[in-house]
Amino acid sequence: MSGNAFEWLGGEASVRALVDRFYDLMDLEPAYAELRAVHGPSLESARDKLFWFLCGWLGGPGHYEARFGHPRLRARHLPFSIGIRERDQWLACMAQAMKEQELPAELQARLEASFFNTADWMRNR
């Protein structure tokens, strides 16, 4: 792999496509119902925040930090009830989105490992 994950993925347009597919799946698939319920009636704010965050997290522009400062992920997720079921649904939904967006297998594997560590750290019950 040359460059960082942001470049390998294909830049902002590809990150946006991945995030949009992730939230579309969350809205459509019954397997992600508990995860969807945690998000409230609209996913628009969550879509933008995840897109901004992932751009920087993957090695691209720091859109999230420019708007909100340090991500403080755990603190920002504490108001939401996140257990093993929500963690696993988030990971499964993202894995499905990555597969459908046809990310290279090696990149998917690396991201899945990183996403697991972060998602597991978000659990608060």
C-alpha positions as CSV (number, residue, x, y, z in Angstrom):
1,M,0.0,0.0,0.0
2,S,1.4,3.4,-0.9
3,G,0.1,6.5,0.7
4,N,-2.3,6.5,3.6
5,A,-5.7,4.8,4.0
6,F,-7.5,8.0,2.9
7,E,-5.6,8.0,-0.4
8,W,-5.9,4.2,-0.8
9,L,-9.6,4.5,-0.3
10,G,-9.8,7.1,-3.0
11,G,-10.2,10.5,-1.2
12,E,-13.2,12.4,0.0
13,A,-15.6,11.2,-2.7
14,S,-15.0,7.6,-1.7
15,V,-15.2,8.3,2.0
16,R,-18.5,10.1,1.4
17,A,-19.8,7.1,-0.6
18,L,-18.8,4.7,2.1
19,V,-20.4,6.8,4.9
20,D,-23.6,7.2,2.8
21,R,-23.9,3.5,2.1
22,F,-23.2,2.7,5.8
23,Y,-26.1,4.9,6.9
24,D,-28.4,3.8,4.0
25,L,-27.8,0.2,5.2
26,M,-28.5,1.2,8.8
27,D,-31.8,2.7,7.7
28,L,-32.8,-0.2,5.5
29,E,-31.6,-3.5,7.1
30,P,-33.5,-5.0,10.0
31,A,-30.3,-6.6,11.2
32,Y,-29.2,-3.1,12.3
33,A,-32.4,-2.0,14.0
34,E,-30.9,-1.5,17.5
35,L,-28.1,0.5,16.1
36,R,-30.5,2.6,14.0
37,A,-32.6,3.2,17.1
38,V,-29.7,4.8,19.0
39,H,-29.4,7.5,16.3
40,G,-32.7,9.3,16.6
41,P,-35.1,10.3,13.8
42,S,-32.6,11.8,11.4
43,L,-29.2,10.5,10.2
44,E,-28.1,13.7,8.4
45,S,-26.0,15.1,11.2
46,A,-24.5,11.7,11.9
47,R,-23.6,11.2,8.2
48,D,-21.7,14.5,8.1
49,K,-19.9,13.9,11.4
50,L,-18.8,10.4,10.5
51,F,-17.6,11.7,7.0
52,W,-15.7,14.6,8.6
53,F,-14.2,12.3,11.2
54,L,-13.2,9.5,8.9
55,C,-11.5,11.9,6.5
56,G,-9.0,12.9,9.2
57,W,-8.9,9.5,10.9
58,L,-7.9,7.9,7.6
59,G,-5.1,10.4,7.0
60,G,-6.9,13.1,5.0
61,P,-8.2,16.6,5.8
62,G,-9.1,17.3,9.4
63,H,-12.6,18.5,8.7
64,Y,-14.0,17.3,12.1
65,E,-11.3,18.9,14.2
66,A,-11.7,22.2,12.3
67,R,-15.4,22.2,13.2
68,F,-15.5,20.7,16.7
69,G,-11.9,20.3,18.0
70,H,-10.5,17.0,19.3
71,P,-13.0,14.2,18.6
72,R,-13.1,12.9,22.2
73,L,-15.0,9.9,20.8
74,R,-15.8,8.1,24.1
75,A,-17.0,11.3,25.8
76,R,-19.1,12.3,22.8
77,H,-20.7,8.8,22.7
78,L,-21.5,8.5,26.5
79,P,-25.0,9.9,26.2
80,F,-25.9,6.9,24.0
81,S,-26.4,3.4,25.3
82,I,-23.8,1.3,23.5
83,G,-23.4,-2.4,24.3
84,I,-22.1,-5.4,22.5
85,R,-25.1,-5.6,20.3
86,E,-24.8,-2.0,19.1
87,R,-21.0,-2.4,18.7
88,D,-21.4,-5.6,16.6
89,Q,-24.2,-4.1,14.5
90,W,-22.0,-1.0,13.8
91,L,-19.1,-3.2,12.7
92,A,-21.3,-5.5,10.6
93,C,-23.0,-2.5,8.9
94,M,-19.6,-0.9,8.1
95,A,-18.2,-4.3,6.9
96,Q,-21.2,-4.6,4.5
97,A,-20.8,-1.0,3.3
98,M,-17.0,-1.6,2.7
99,K,-17.7,-4.8,0.8
100,E,-20.5,-3.1,-1.3
101,Q,-18.2,-0.2,-2.1
102,E,-15.6,-2.7,-3.2
103,L,-12.8,-1.6,-1.0
104,P,-9.6,-3.6,-1.6
105,A,-9.6,-6.7,0.7
106,E,-6.4,-5.7,2.5
107,L,-7.8,-2.3,3.2
108,Q,-11.1,-3.8,4.5
109,A,-9.2,-6.1,6.8
110,R,-7.0,-3.3,8.2
111,L,-10.0,-1.0,8.7
112,E,-12.1,-3.7,10.3
113,A,-9.4,-4.3,12.9
114,S,-9.1,-0.6,13.7
115,F,-12.9,-0.1,13.7
116,F,-13.2,-3.0,16.2
117,N,-10.8,-1.5,18.6
118,T,-12.5,1.9,18.5
119,A,-16.1,0.5,18.6
120,D,-15.3,-1.8,21.5
121,W,-13.9,1.2,23.4
122,M,-17.2,3.1,22.8
123,R,-19.1,0.5,24.8
124,N,-20.6,2.0,28.0
125,R,-22.8,-0.9,29.2
